[in-house]
Amino acid sequence: MDNYLPMSGFWFTLALVNAGLAEQKDRSRWSWFLISLLVGPLATLMIVAWDRPDPDRERLVLNLPWTRLDRKEADSQSRTE
């Protein structure tokens, strides 16, 4: 029980470091901070091992037939504003 405070400090610091690492890999800093609070060093391993998200894949998702209409509506609304 004596190690509770130093260990929780280490866990919190690791979560902050993981948030910075996640941001460098174009991932959500806040989400990875929260994930790191739960799983700690395992989150560090996941952030380091996974590649950056592929921007082409995001474009594919935006070009799906059911999202294309929404995208056109959003573009037309942003032009009128």
N, C-alpha and C positions, 0 to 999 in steps of 0.2 A: 504494500500500500504506500510505501515511501516514494516509489517511483511514479506515482500518479501525475504529479505536476510536471516534472521534466518530460515525461512521455507524452503528455497531452500538448506541451509546448512544441515538441519535435513533430508531432502529427500535424499541428496547425501550420508550422513553418513549412513542412513538406507540401501541404495543400497550397500554400502561397507559391512555392517554387513550381509546382505542377501547373498552376494557373498561368504562370509566365511561359512555361514550356508549351502549353497548349496554344497560347496566343501566337507564339512563333511558328506554329504549324497550322495557322489559320483555323483554329478551332475556338469554340466559345470558352472564354476565360472563366466566366461565372459558373457554367455547367461543370467544367472540370475541377474547379475549386470544390464544389459540393460533392462531386463523385470522389475526390481525393479525401475529403473528410470521412467518407464512409469506408473506402477500401485502401487508403493510404499508399504504401509502396507498390501495390498491384497497379494502381492508376499510373504511377510513374512508368512502370514497365509498358503499359498499354500506349501511353503518349509517345514514348521513345520508339517503340517498335512499329507503330502504325505510320504509314506515309501520309503526306498532306492530302487533303481532299482534291479530287480531280475536277478542275473547273469545267471541262468538257462534259462530264457526267451531269453536272448541275444544269447545263444547257439542254441536255437530253430530257431531263425531267420537266423543264419549262416548256419544251416543245411537244409534250404529249397532247393528243387531241382534246382531252377534257380540260387542260389548263390553257390551251391556246386562246380560247375565247376570253377567259378571265384576264389573260395577259393583254389582249387587244383592248379590252374595256379599260383596264388600268392605264394603258398608254394613252388612250384617247382622253381619259379624264385628266391625266396629268398635263396634256397639251392645252386643254381648255382652261386650266387654272392659272 
